[in-house]
Each structure stands twice: as structure tokens, then as C-alpha cells.
Amino acid sequence: MDKDARTDFFISYTSADRSWAEWIAWHLEQENYTTVIQAWDVQAGSNFVLEMDNAAKTAERTIAVLSPDYFKSNFTPSEWAAAFRRDPKGEQHFLVPVRVRECNVEGLLGQVVYIDLVGQDEQKAHAQLLAGVRRERAKPSVPPTFPTIPPTIPERPVFPGGGIHAETIKDTTNVVSGSQSIGTQINYGANGPGHTRTPPLQRPRRAEHFVDRKAECAHLLVDLKPGRVVTVCGMGGLGKTALVAEVLWTLAPGDSSPNAFPDGILFYSFYGQPTVTIALEQLARALGEEPVPTPALAAQRALSGKRILLVLDGAEEADHLGQLLDVCGDTAVLVTSRRRADAPDPSYRLDLQPLAEQEAVSVVQAFGGEQAADTTATSRICAFVGNLPLALRLVGRYLAEQEEEASEYLTWLEQTPLSALDQGTSRQESVRVLLKRSTIQLSVAAQQILHLVGLLACKCFFSERIQQNFSSGS
């Protein structure tokens, strides 16, 4: 664990609630929050107490995963108390309790409003979690339903641990589902009668002001077929995940699985969680299988005979991508990666390119509004950042938030480009962070070449000179 890194959330939990803690951390990281969680970040040989102490100190906020076991633990009180001490009045929301099982929240912790996930289906729990961690008013974006019959509250949570649970009430069916309504069918979880499940429908959030890429979307929609691995390749910041999100929402714009993949869509991101074994465990559990005797066999068993679309995002981070692809069989797989070598079949590899000039300008203007009205200056900005979608979004947001004219920003960008494109600590907020993550993926020799190129950047040079100094074996 990086002792100097600043993270958004430290996840405090007990081993009995590990599946809940991982579910919470995974969905937070999908929303570009950063987390520290023992299951993913504390390595063998580490001092557990010191690691947890450092995590509590370096994280801005602490999420306490509340359950009866949490209150029996000897370690968890010191973890949540550290956040409580920094913000005893709760004005900064440094301590965010999340209740995942029935328990009485008493004492000082009982004075803090908690996010209650008990009895919620996955879709509602996901929305409630994200709404709870945002520091903003909880007014809904659509009018509330007119109150008539009180809603039926499920008696128990249906995830993690697997399963969909439905109960028939007065000749109608109340289906607890994270993705779609399934009519009058009575469904139970993995351990209940019938073993029938609602197909998962996991889609990343659609990119704001997504433009162009119509040809790429059409290309992927044609290529995605059962038993085929399709790969989207390109450098960081090109919008690979945004393109995939657009494809998934095109396939499944509502709450029903697409006709081509009636058994659902699964989305897994390796960013922040590169271990393939964990990916296999989550894949198996998402389809109602416990990861036994091994996660790989469980995932293979879960996928067998299903027409499902599996999306693997950030495959360049995966420690053993091939092990996961080996169990997919006839599953349709969509992969994003910065490495072209991650594409098993080059004939189904899409090499993503930067946006065209006109589309690049429209992205900056969509985010930047009036501040990006100067088309000449905005065009020069786009050209300077290579029409890279991530950089365009950062530029547009900065212009709008700081109310700075494009011409002023252009001067700053030309003088100190990395500073002008550094607006946070995650890869989604900073080109500097993105470049650092990208260079880590290079070999030592490639990093040395990159450093040499940086020294020669002020003068013209020829690639032959680089090749003379770095043989293929170095």
C-alpha cells in the first residue's frame, strides 16, 4: 500500500462482511472514487495493524460496514473512532456508516446517520450507496411517486451471497431485481427453490457529452458474437471505456437483457483490482455460483450454456488475463486494453484513434460553454492535447468551473501542459496520473527510451539513433 497516497474512502469491516465490503468498494471505484480495503490492498507479510492505521489516516473518509459482527470486533471501534474524532459534529461527513445486516446502532455511532442497505435489491442499494456518499442534497431528479399503497420491503438482502428472491402477493409478483422485471414468475436465489435468477445487467455510467464514434460503435455491435473475444485497444485517455458504455447502452437501453445476450451483461474493471482470481470469484457469484472447488472452475460452470456478454475493462492491469479468457468458452467477451497484445484475435481488434478536430472542439465547448466560444483558441487547445477525449473533458470542465476564457487557458497550457491538465489524483482527473500509470506498464528498456526521447525532445532526432543505442535484448 502506498503510504503517501491520499484516498477517498477507507473501508472498515470484519471478515464476516468481506463480500459486502468488496461490493461497496467495487461500485465506489466504478464511480472514480479511490478506496483502501484490506481484501485488495493488504499483502501477505504486512503488519495488519499498521496498514489499517495508515489507511485510516490517509483516507479522507471512512466507511463503516455495520453488522452484528462489526460491533463484536476488537479492531473496528478504533477505525471508526478515528474518523469520528476528526469530525465529531458530522459536518464534513468523514464517517459514513453503511448498515448491511440487521443490528442495533447505539452509542456515539448511533448519532451518525447511516446508509441502510438492509432489505434493498442491488439496484436500489447501488443508488442508495452513491447518493449517501455524495455531499449534496438528496432531492430526486424525477417527481416522487404519488403515495398510495405502501411499498413492500423485502425481508432479507439478496446480495452478496447470491440470488434473486421474489414473493407472490395477492396474485402479483414482487421481484427484487437489480436489472429487470420478470413478470409473474416466482424466482429464488441460488439457495432457494428453482434456482432461477434474473439476468445481470451491469453497465458503466454513460459518458457525458459523448460524441462521434458512430462507426466504432457499429463495428463493435457487428463483431460481438457468442464465442468471440473482441478487443478495443488504444492509449490511456482515448475513451475506450466510454465507447464500451455507449455500446452496452445501445444494446440494452432499458431494464431488459438484449436479445443477442438474453442471459445478461457482466462488467468487470481491472483498474484497482488486477487479480484475476478475484475477477473469477465475482463472476461466479454474480451468476449464482460459489467459487468452489476453485474460482476458475466455478466461473466456467456459471458461464456454461449461457448467452451472456462479459466485458473486461482495463485488461492491461490484469495479472493473468489468459486464465480468465480460458474459462469463457462460448461467451461473448468485450475487452479494453492499452496493449494490442491482449487481443487474442487481431481480426477482432479495434484500434481506437483520437477524435476528429470538429468533434474534439464540440466536446470542449459542450463542457466549457461560453468560455470555449472562441473557436480558434479552442481548436488550438484541442490540437495541443492531440484531440484526446480525457484531456478535452478536463479542459472543458476547467474553463466552466474557473470561468476562464479559452485564450487564457491556452497560454497556460502551452507553458506548463501537465499542470494545466492536472485536476485531481485519479486517472480520470489528471493526464499526469494517466501518463504515470501508462509508463509503469512499459518494460525497463522502453522506459529508458522514453526518458531519452524526453531529453531529445527539443531537437529533431531520428529513430535509427535510438535503435543503435538500445538493442532488442537490452
N, C-alpha and C positions, 0 to 999 in steps of 0.2 A: 504494500500500500504506500502511495506517495505521501510522505509526511508533510510536504509543503502544499499539497493540492487543497483547494477550497471546494467543498461540495455543497449541493443544495440540501440534501437530506441524509441523515444517519438513521438507519432502520434498526430500532431496538426491539428485540423479540426473544422468545425462548425456542428451543429446538422443537417443541410440540407444535409450534405455529410457523415452522420454516416455509411450508408451501404458501401460506398467506403472505409472509414477508417477501418471498420471491415474486409472487403475483403483484404485490404493491410496487416493488422496486422496478419490475419489468415495465409496467404501464407508466410509471413516472418517467423512466428513461425514454420510452416511446414519445413522450411529450417534450423531450430535450432537457429534462431535469437531470442532474447528476446525483447518484446515490452511493452510499457506502453500506454494504450488507455483508455480514460475516460469511455467509454461504459462498459468496463470489470473491470476496476481497481479502480474506484472512487465509494465508497459505500455511501449509504444513511446516512446523518448526518455528512459527511465530509465537510471540508471547501474547496470548489472548487478551489478558487484562490491559496490557499496554496498547494493543491495537484498538481495543474498544475505547480506551481513554483518549487516544489520539483522534479517533473518529468523532467522538462527542465534542472534542474541542474544535476541530477543523470544519465540521458541518455547520451550515447556517441554521438549520432547523433539525429537530429530532422527531421522528415518527415512532410512537409507542404502540406496538401491536398488542391490544388488550384482550386478555382471555383469563380464565381461572389460573392457568399455569403461569401467566405473566406475574400475577400477584404472589405466587408461591416462590418465585425465583429470588435468590440471594443477590443476583447481579443487576437485575433490571432497575431496582429503585435508584441506584446511583446514576444510571444512564439518563432516566427521565428527569431526575432531580437537577442534573447539571444544566439542562435547558430551562427548567423552571426557575432556577436561581438567576439566570441571565434576564429573564422576562417574567417576574412574579405577577404582574398585572395582566399579562397576556396581550399587551398592546402590539407586539411585534410578531406574534404567532410563532415563536420559536419552538414551542412544544405543541405537536399535533397528535393527539391520541386517536387511534383508529380501533374501534371495537369490532372484533371478528367472531367472537363467541359470546354466549350469554355469560355475563358476570356483573357483579356489583362494583361500580367505580366509586370508591369512597375516599375520605381524607382530602388532602391537598389536591390530589389528581382529580378528584371528583368535582372540583371547582372549575376545571377546564372543559370547555365544550368539546365533545369528541365527534368524530365521523363514525356513524353507525352503519356497518355493512351487514349486520346480522339479519338474516331473512331476505336479503336482496338477491335478485338474479344478477348474473355477471354484467349485463349491460347497464343496469341501474347502479350497481356497485361501482363500476368504472366511472360513470358520470358523477356519482356522489364523491368518489375519491378526488377526482380532478377539481370539482367545484370546491371541495373542502380545503385543498391546499393552496388554491388561488387566493391572493389577498385582495379580494374585491367583493362587492355586494352580490348577493346570490339571487338577484331578480332574474326570472327565466326570460328567454328570448322570445317565447311564444306565450299567448294568453293561457292561464291555468284552465284545466277542465272544469266545467260547471259542476259543483258538488251535488251528487245525487245519492248513489249507493256507495257506502264506504268501501274502499278497495280491500281486497283480500290479501292479507300478509302471509307469505309462506312460513311454515313452521320451522324450517331449518335452511341454512345456506346450502347451495347446491354445488359450490366450488370453493377452493380447490378440493381434491378428493373425488372429483368426477361426477358428472351426471347431470341430467335434466330431470326435474320432478314436476309432475303435473297432477292435479287432482280435479275430479269431476264434481261440480257444484250445481245442483238444480238443472241437470241435463245440459250444462255448458261446461266447457273445459277451460281452466285457468292454467295456462302454460307458462312456466318460469323459464325464460329463454334469453340467451344473450344475443340472439340473431334474428329469429323469425318466428311468426305464429304458425302453429302446425294444426290448426283446425280443431276437430273434436277427438283427435287421437289421444289416448292416455299414455303418457310417457314417464319413464322412471329413469333413475340414474344407473350407473354401471353396476350397482349392487342391488337394484330393485327388479321387480318382475318385468320380464320382456326385454330388458337391457337395450331399449330403444333410446336413441339420443337425437337431439336436434342438431343438424349440421352446423359446425362452427362457421362464423363469418367474420374473419379478422381482417380489417383493412386499416392501414395507416391513415392519418388525417390528410385530407386533400390539400394540396399546396395552394396557398393564397396567390391570386393573380397568375395562375398557370397559363402560359401562352404557347402557341405553336405546338410542335411535336406531334401534329396530327399524323404525319407519315410514320413516325416511330410507333405511335400507339396502334395504328392499323397493322403495321408489320408484326408487332408482338401478338396482337389478337389472332392473327392468322397462324402464327407459329405455335401457339400454346395448344398442345395436344397431349392426351394421355401417353405416358411412357417417354416423353421428350423433355430434355433439360434445355431451357432457353436462357441465355445469359446476356445481361446488359453490362457492358464494360465502359470504363471511362475514368478519368482522373477525378479526384475529390472536388465537390462543388459544382459538378455538371448537372445535377438534378436527377440522378438515377432513381433515387427513392421517390421523388416527386412524380417521375414518369410512371413508375410502377403503381403508385397510388392512383393515378389517373386511369390506368388500365383496369385496376381492380374495381374502381367505382363505375367504370364503363360496363364491365361485366356484370356487376351486382349493384345497381343504383339504389335498390331498396333494401328490404329486410329478408329477401328470399335468396337462396343459393342460385347461382346462374345455371341455366340448362346444361351448359357444357360440363359443369362440375357440380352435380346435384348433391354430392357429399360434403361440399363446403370449401372454404378457403382458410388456410392456416398461414400466418405471417410470423416469421422469427427474425430478429435482428441480432447479429453477432457483435454489434457495437456495444462495448462494455461487458459483454458476456461471451467470450470467444470459445468456450469449452463445448465441443460437440456433444460430449456425454450429457451435459445439461440440456442441450437442444433436443437430444433424443428423448430424454425423460419428459420434457414439457410437451413434445409432440405426442408421445404415447398417452400422457394424461389428458391432453386436450381431446383425444378420441376415446377416452374411457378405459384405457388400459393402465394397469400398474406396471412400473418399469422392472419387471421380473421375468425370467431369471437375470436378464441384462437389459439395459435401456435400448440397445440396438435390436435385439430380438423382439422386445415389446413394441417398438416403433414399427418394425417390419410387419408384425402381426396386426397392428392397428390399421396400417395402410392397405393391407392385402384385400383385394377385391373392391376397393373404393375408387370412385371417380372424384378425386379431390385435387385442388391446386395448392401446392406448397410453395411459399415464397421465402427465400433465404436472402436477407439483406446484409450487405457488408461482408461478403464471403472472404474478402482478403484478410479479415481478422480471425477467421476460424482456424482452430489448431489442426483439425483433421477433417477437412471438408469431404474428402472421398469416402470416409466412413459413413457419413450421413447419406450421401448420394447412393451408396451401395444398397441401402435398405429400401429405396424408393420404388423399385420395381416399375409398375405401370403408372405410377403417379406422375402427373404433370408438375414440373418444377420450374420456377422462375427465379433466377439468381441475379444479384447485382454484385459487382466486384470492380476494384481498380486494376485487378490483374487479369490480363487476357488468358493467362494460363489456367485460370479457374473455369474456363468454358470447356466442358467435356467434348462438345461437338462444335467446331468452328463454323459449320454451316448454319448453326442456330445461335450465332453470337451477333449481337447488335452493338457496334462501336458508336457510342454517343458522342456528338460533337457540340461545341458551344452554339448558342443561339445566333441566328442571323441578326444583322445590325438593326433592322427595323423592329424586330421582336424584342431585342435587348433594350432598346430605347423605351419601348412601351412598358416593359417591366419596371424600369426605374421611375417612369412617370406615373405608373399605377400606384406605386408605394410613396413616391415623393410628392405627388400632387403639384401645387403651384410652384414649389421650389425647384421642380425639374422641368418647368415650362420652356426654359432656354434649350431648344433642341440641339443647337450647335455645341454648347458646353456639355450637354448630356451625352451626345454622340461621342465626344472626345473621351468622356469618362468611361463609357462602355468599351471603346476601343482600347483604352489603357488597361482595363481589367480583363481584356480578352473575351468579352461577352459571356463571362462565367456567371451562371444563374445565381449562385450563392453570393458572389460579390455584388451583383446587381441589386439583390434584395437588401443587402447590408447598406449599400449606398442610398437607395430609396428611403429606407426607414430612417437613416440618419438625417437626411435632408428634411423629412417631415417632422421628426421629433425635435431637432435643433432649430428648425425654421431657418435653415441656411440655404442660400442660393447655390445652384449647381456650379456657377463660375467660381465662387469662393471655395467650394469643396474641391474643385478640380485643381486649384493651386496647391492646396494642402496634399492632395493625393499624389501629385507629381513630385512633391518634395519628400514626403515620408509615406509611401504607399502602405506599408504594413500597419503603421499606426492608424491611418485613415480607415483601414478595413478591419480593425480590432475593436469589437464591441462587446466582448464577453469572454467566458472561459471555456465554452464548448465549441465543437467543430461547426455547429450551426450559427455561431455568433462571431467567429473570428477566422479570417483567412490565415493568420499566423498559426493558430492552433491546428487548422486543417493541414497546412504545409508540414508542421512538425509531425503530425500523425502519418502523413504520407511518406516522409523521408525515413521514418522508423521501419517502414516495410521494405526499404531498399537493402541490398547487400552492402557490406563494408566497402567494397570496391566502388560500387555505384555512389555511395555517399561521398567518398573521396573525390570522385569525378565531379559530382555536383558542387563540392566546395571549390575545386579548381576552376570550374566554369564561373562561379561567383567572382573569383579573383580576376578572371579574364574578361568579365562582362563589359568593362568599359572600352575594350578594344576588340576589333574584329579578329576572329581566330577560326581555324579550320579543324573539322572533326578528326582529320588524319593525325594531327598533332596529339590529340587526346588518345587515340588508339595506339600511337607509338609509345606512350608513357604508361599505358595500362594494358597489359596483355590479358588475354581471356582467362588466364589462370590466376591472376592477381586479385 
